[in-house]
Amino acid sequence: MGINFPSYAIWLEGEGQAKIVDGQVDKARQQAIQDALLTLMYRGGASVKSLQVVKSGVLETDELTVRTNGEVYDMKLLVETIIDDQMTVKVAADIFPLNTCEKDSYAKTLFVGPFQLQKREHAQLGGVYRTPEEVSQRLFHRFKSKSKRVDARHLMTRQIAFDGRYANDIEPQMLKVARSLSQQYDVQYILFGKINDMSSYNETTTNLLGMKNTVKLRNFQIKLYVIDGINGETVLRKNYGSNREWPFDVTMKLDVTGETFWSSEYGKLIDSYIDQSVSDVEDALYCRQSLATVVGLYNGQVVINIGQTNGVRKGDKFELVRQQYLMHLDGGLRGPIFNADQTQLTVVSVQSDRAVLATERYSDMANIQIRDVLVAVTDDPFALTESTQ
């Protein structure tokens, strides 16, 4: 499928101007911001289909559709001035270069799976046995509310039954079930994790006057995995861990869904890891190619499992790829390996999480089956287009 190169967001500042016509200040502001962003995107050097503008302060969230050499997925309005009916804005934009990503810019589909607690006895303090379920839920909703580049579609908090002999290493077992989860829930990526440590201990310090103070500290260590359910490979492994004071009485039982837990320094630590996880997953998936799956065939057309939410638009082009699995000496299947087919398709209509495509030649429909994989065909994208609803 090609090599995934690292790519990092960079913040740039720039100015834009627009004339205020007939007192339409809001429209002039939009035009000035667009002028500034287009300049910054060319400076930043990137290549995408959609420009997500997250406005702060007095501005509301807005979407522009720009085909340039980069994606702005965060933007701050720093200064706004009006002199003689001329609007001038200064913006800071978070540009994610794509010139090392020869891939598409579609939001990646994600299944957020359960987190496991390595040692159940670690949750005895505070009775926080449901911490894994709450972490999964918060992570899922954080993706839904914050991420423009990941389409979190499904949440599973129910534990998956694994062979107890391999409790210390659940990754191989997740690799086995990732493909079926990917097919069942129409997603490419499967996220899951394990809470390795929630143990506690007492720490005693002595001040200059010789007075001792003892506080109870509690660890929180978690490991996050993201698996490509179509490719069958792990694309992200990430450890997070530290400790914070446990301020509650040792006999107090806590509701892990409540504000008391999450407003504590310990809860804030976990929440910070949830935020960091969203960012790390976005970065890990950004340069990877979206693999769209054929989920339906009707009236001589093809339905795939990504749509408007993912950034698919009418007129986008896709190519059929063939999957080939390799038989290893141990008798197991490895892969798949993808080989490009000559069959090309064009998007003719788009829904929120589906798109309908037509082949260039009707006879090509005979080559396409349910669960086949399509990849985007990207053109040289230097063009400004109107936003589609």
N, C-alpha and C positions, 0 to 999 in steps of 0.2 A: 504493500500500500504506500510505500515511500517512507522517507525519513522525516521525523518530527523535530524541527529545530526549535531551540528556546527562543522566546520572544517576550519582551518586557515593556510594560506601559511607561510612557514618559510624559511629564507635565510640561506644557509649553504655554507661553503667554503671548497674546497678540491683540491688535485693535481692528475694529471694523466700523464702517460708517454707512449711514443711509439718510436720505432726505425725508423729512416729515411732510407728507402731502395731506392736505385737507384735515389737519389736526389728528391724523391717525398715528398716535405715538406708539401703540402696541405693535402695529404693523412695521413701523420703522425700526423698532427695537429688534424684531425678528429678523429683518433684512440685515441689520448691522451685525447681529450675532452670526448669521449665516456667512456674511462676508468675512468675519474674523475667523470662523471655523474652517472655511474652505482654504484660507491662506495657511492656517496652522497645519492642516492635513497634508497639504503639498510639502510644507517644510518638514513635517514629521516622517513622510514617506511611508504610506501604508496602502492597503488595497481591500476594500470591502464593498458590500452592497447597501448596508443600512447604517445610518448614523443615529445613534441614540444620544439624545441630549438630556441630561438630568440637570434641571435648573434649580438653583437655590435662591434663598432670599425671597424677593417679591415675585419671582417668576414661577410659573407653574410648569410641570413636566410637559415636554413637547417632543414630537418626533419629526425629524426631517429625513428624507431619503436622498442619500448622496452616493454617487458612484465616483470614488476618488481613489487615492492610494493609501487609505488608512481608515481606522474606525475610532471615532471619539465616543467613548461610552460614559464619560463623566465630564461635566463642565461647570465652572463657577463664574458668575458675573462679578467682576471685581469693582469696576467703575462704570458709571453711566452719566454722560453729560449731554446737555442740549444747548446749543449756541446757534442763534439765527436759523431755526428750523432744521438744524443738522444734528442728527443723533450720532454720538460716538460712544462706543462701548469698549471696555477692556475685559478680556476673558482669559481664564486659565483653563486649558483643556487637557484631559487625560487621554493621550493618543496611544493606541496599542498598535505598533508597527506590524504589518503583515507581509513585508517584502521578503521575509524568510519563510513565510507560510504559503506554500503553493496549494492552499486548500480553500474551502468555502468559508463563509462567515455565518452559517446557520447556527442557531442556538442548539446545543447538544441535548438530546433527550436523556433523562436520568430517572432511575428507580432508586429511592432511598430505602434501604433495607434496615434490618434490626441491628442493634448494637448488643454485644454479649458482655456480661460481667464475668471476668475471669474467676474471681473468688467471691461467692455470694456472701460469705461471712464479713467481707469488707463493708457491706451495706448495713450491717447490724447497728452501727452507731447512727442514730437518727432515724433508723428504719427506712432508709432511702433505697429500698429494693427496686423501685420503679425508675431509677435514674436512667438506665439504658433506653427505656421506651420514651422518656421525656426528651432525652438528647436527640433521638431520631426525629421526634415530632418537631422540635425546635429547629433542627437543621433543615428539615423539609420546608417548613414555613418560611425560614430565612431565605432559602433559594427562591421560593415563590414570590416573596415581597421585595427582594433586593437584587436578584440576578437578572440581567438582560441577556446573558450568554449561555445560561443553562436552563433548560425547560424541565423542571422537576415535575414529573407526571404522577407518580404513584409513591405511596408511603406504606411500608409494612413494619409494624412494631412487634408482631408475633414472632417469637424465636423460631429459627429453622433448626430442625433436629439434625445434629451431626453425630458422627461416630465419636463416642467418648474417648476412644484411644488417641484421637488427634485433637483434643481440646486445646492444646497449647499452640496449634498452628491451624487456624481455620481457613487460611487462604486457599490451599489446594482443594478443599471441599467446596468453597465458594466458587472456584473456577469451574467445578463440575456442574453446579446448578445455575450458573450465570446465563448460560445459553437458553435454558428453558424459561428463566425469568424474563430474559430479553424478548423472547417470542411471545410469551403470555401477556406481557404488559406493553408491547410495542415501543420498547426503548432500546437504545444502543448501550447505555452505560449503567452499571449496577454499583451502588455505593453501600458499603457496610463497614462495621468497625467493631472494636473490642476495647472495653474498659479494663485495663490491666491492673490498675491499682487505685483503691480508695481507702487505703489503710490510714491509721492515725497514730500519732505518738506525742509524747510530752517533751517540750523543750524548756529548759530552765536557764535563765540568764541572771547574772549578778551585776548590780550597778556599782558606781564608785563608792557608795556608802556601805557596800557589803550586803545590801538587801537583795533577796532572791525573788524572782518572778517566774512563774511557770505558766506556759500557755499550751493549749492543745493544738497541734497542727495536723492537717489532713492532706494526704496526697491525692492528686488526680492525674492519672496517666492514661492516655487513650491512643489507639492506633487506628488510622483511617485507611481504607482501601477503596479504589475505584477500578472496576473491571470492565473492559470492552466485551460485552456479551456476544457480539457477532464475531469478533476476531479471536475471542478466547484468551485474552492476555490482560495482565494487570498493568494499568497505566499510571497508577499513583499509589504509593505507600508513604504514609506520613505519620510521624510520632509527635504528640504534644504532651507536655507534662510539667508540673510544678506542684507547689503546695501553698496552702493558705491557712490562716487561723480558723479553727472551728469554734465559733463563739457561743454555741448553744450548750445547755446543760446536757450531760452525758445520758440522762434519762429521757430527754425530750424527743418525741417522735415528730418528724417533719413531713409535710406534704410537698413532694418535689414539684408539684405543679403550681405551688403558691408563691406569693411575693416574698414571704419571710425567707425562704430558701434562696431565691434568686437575687435578692437584694443584699445578701451577705457577701463578704469578700470571696468566699469559696464559690458561691453561685456565680459571681461575676467572672471568676477565673474560667469556669466551664463555659460561660456565655462568650467570653473572648475567644476561646478555642472554636466555638461554633462559627463565629464571624470569620476567623482565620481560615477555617476549613472551606467556607464558601469561596473565598478568594483563591485559595490554593487549588481547588477543583477547577475553577474558571481558568486559571493559568495553565493547568495541566491539559485541559481539553481544547484550549483555544486554537492551537495549531493542528489539531487532529482532524482528519477528514470525516465529515458526516456520512454515515452509511444509511441511506433511506431503504426501508423494507417495503416490498410490495405486499399490501394487505388485502387487496381486492382487484378483481377483473370484471368489468361489465360494459356492455355496449361498445366493445372494441376499444375500451380505454383502461388505463391503469391507475389504481389508487395507492398512494404511498402514505407512510405513517408520520410525515412531518408536514406542517402547513404554515399558516400566517404567523402563528405564535413563534415559529422558528425562523421567520424571515423569508419564507418562500413566497415568490410573487409570480403572477401570471407572466408567461414568457420565459421563465427560467428553464434552462436545459439540463437534462440528466442523461447519463449513459449507463447502460446495463453492464454489470460485471459478473463474471462467472466464478463460482466458488469451487475450489478443488481441495480436498482433504488428503493428507499424506498418511500412509500407514507406517507406523514405526515398528521396530523389531519386537517391542513388547506387546504388539497386537493392538495398541491403542491408536486412535486417530489424532492427528495434530493439524494445526492450521486454523482456519483455512487460508489458502493462497488465492488471491483475487487476480483474475485476468480480464482486461477490458474487452468488451464485446463491441461490435460495430453498430449495435442498435442504439439509436439516440431518441430521446423523448422530450417533448415540450409541455410545460405546465399550461393547462387551458382553464383551470379554475382552482380556487384556493378556499379552504375552510380553516378553522382555527388550528386543528391538529391533523389535517388531511390535505392532500393535494391530488387533483386529477390530471393525468398526463395522457398525451396522445403520441403514438409513434409516427415517425416521418413516413413510413410505409405501412399500410395496414397489414401486410404479410408478416411484418416483424412481430405482431402480437403472438404468433405461434411460438416464438422463442421465449416468451415470458410466462413465468409461473408464480403462484403465491409463494412468499418468502424469498423471492429473488432480491438481489441487492442492487441499488442504483447509487451512483455518485454524481455530484454536480459537475457540469462542464462550465468552467469559468472563462469568460471573455475578458479582453482588455477593458477595464471598467472605468475609464476616465470620462464620465458623463454625469451631468446633473439631471435627475429625474424627479417627477412629481411624486408626492407621497400617495400610497394607495391605502384605501380603507378596507 
